[in-house]
Amino acid sequence: MIGTENMKQDEIDSCNAAFWDELCGSQIARELDLKDNSPGSLKKFDDWFLEFYPYLHRYLPFAEMRGKRVLEVGLGYGSVSQKIIDAGAQFHGLDIAAEPVAMALHRCELAGVTDAVALQGNILKPPFEKNTFDWVVAIGCLHHTGNLPKAIEAVHRLLKVGGQALIMVYSAASYRQLARAPLTTMKRKLSGPFAPYRGHTAEEAERRAYDINVDGTAAPQTEFVTKSELRELCEAFSKVRIDTENIGAEGPLAKIPRAVLCKWLGPYVGLDLYCQLVK
Ligand SMILES: C[S@@+](CC[C@H](N)C(=O)[O-])C[C@H]1O[C@@H](n2cnc3c(N)ncnc32)[C@H](O)[C@@H]1O
């Protein structure tokens, strides 16, 4: 795919809708030898997902979502949607691509949930009223939209006062960024508190290190932020807490158990920023 560094927003949206129509996690589904979307196959995928991201339950108190209006943005294969649905929340899903929405609806149908809502749409132009949701969950999504500030503003607008959100976006100061461009990364990290946020659209090689589809194409748009940049983008919220998690398996890291890496390195130089917010 051609780089999207200079694309207009509607071109980014079309590229995203096409790229993410292949469910995020499809490569893993292949490795797990999943041939269908039967309850057994979905459970296998979800077990893998929740074991791979064992810290998720610390950020998402699913049991507390029972009866609450919950919006998930960026649905992918739907493992988090499944937990929200199973918790008895009023599930609402939004995704720019058709297949993740179809998967969420399929999961609702399997669970016998008839009042869930899952729509194909754009978080930059959300098809929901303001002050609607008790919870908004957006894992690995907002940094792909092409406009992270506007996406975060939308999350704020959609939440009720006192509502909570969890967003996960990629860290601009992770070990991977440090290894790729040590000086630029250190400069960006250290100047963070004094330099205001500006958009940083990643080039193809950088995007490729994070999200590729089964034929090896990189996600069309990805942005990285430091903790202080993200804090600035979230200043409309009354509470903001940002934690760092997740270590990959490139090069020598493949020799060390993931659990050890995530526990001891994740909180310092991890790939992902988990941002807990209260409106
Ligand atoms: C990396 S996947 C993450 C999926 C899932 N949350 C997970 O953790 O596996 C990103 C998802 O965000 C969706 N997405 C990208 N841009 C979007 C936008 N502007 N509005 C809504 N969804 C978007 C994609 O279609 C895709 O399903």
The ligand as a MOL file (V3000), in Angstrom:
LIG
                    3D

  0  0  0     0  0            999 V3000
M  V30 BEGIN CTAB
M  V30 COUNTS 27 29 0 0 0
M  V30 BEGIN ATOM
M  V30 1 C -5.7470 -2.7730 15.8160 0
M  V30 2 S -7.4650 -3.0510 15.6600 0 CHG=1
M  V30 3 C -7.8900 -3.2730 17.3680 0
M  V30 4 C -9.0720 -4.1530 17.5350 0
M  V30 5 C -9.3640 -4.5940 18.9600 0
M  V30 6 N -9.7010 -3.4720 19.8160 0
M  V30 7 C -8.1980 -5.3560 19.5180 0
M  V30 8 O -7.6000 -4.8950 20.5040 0
M  V30 9 O -7.8490 -6.4050 18.9770 0 CHG=-1
M  V30 10 C -8.0850 -1.4150 15.3080 0
M  V30 11 C -9.5780 -1.3490 15.0510 0
M  V30 12 O -9.9650 0.0450 14.9940 0
M  V30 13 C -10.8560 0.2340 13.9160 0
M  V30 14 N -10.7910 1.6300 13.4540 0
M  V30 15 C -9.7680 2.2420 12.7950 0
M  V30 16 N -10.0860 3.5240 12.5390 0
M  V30 17 C -11.3300 3.7390 13.0450 0
M  V30 18 C -12.2050 4.8700 13.0960 0
M  V30 19 N -11.8560 6.0400 12.5410 0
M  V30 20 N -13.4110 4.7430 13.7090 0
M  V30 21 C -13.7830 3.5370 14.2420 0
M  V30 22 N -12.9950 2.4310 14.2130 0
M  V30 23 C -11.7790 2.5260 13.6320 0
M  V30 24 C -10.3690 -0.7730 12.8670 0
M  V30 25 O -11.3480 -1.0440 11.8940 0
M  V30 26 C -9.9930 -1.9820 13.7220 0
M  V30 27 O -11.0660 -2.8720 13.9030 0
M  V30 END ATOM
M  V30 BEGIN BOND
M  V30 1 1 1 2
M  V30 2 1 2 3
M  V30 3 1 2 10
M  V30 4 1 3 4
M  V30 5 1 4 5
M  V30 6 1 5 6
M  V30 7 1 5 7
M  V30 8 2 7 8
M  V30 9 1 7 9
M  V30 10 1 10 11
M  V30 11 1 11 12
M  V30 12 1 11 26
M  V30 13 1 12 13
M  V30 14 1 13 14
M  V30 15 1 13 24
M  V30 16 1 14 15
M  V30 17 1 14 23
M  V30 18 2 15 16
M  V30 19 1 16 17
M  V30 20 1 17 18
M  V30 21 2 17 23
M  V30 22 1 18 19
M  V30 23 2 18 20
M  V30 24 1 20 21
M  V30 25 2 21 22
M  V30 26 1 22 23
M  V30 27 1 24 25
M  V30 28 1 24 26
M  V30 29 1 26 27
M  V30 END BOND
M  V30 END CTAB
M  END
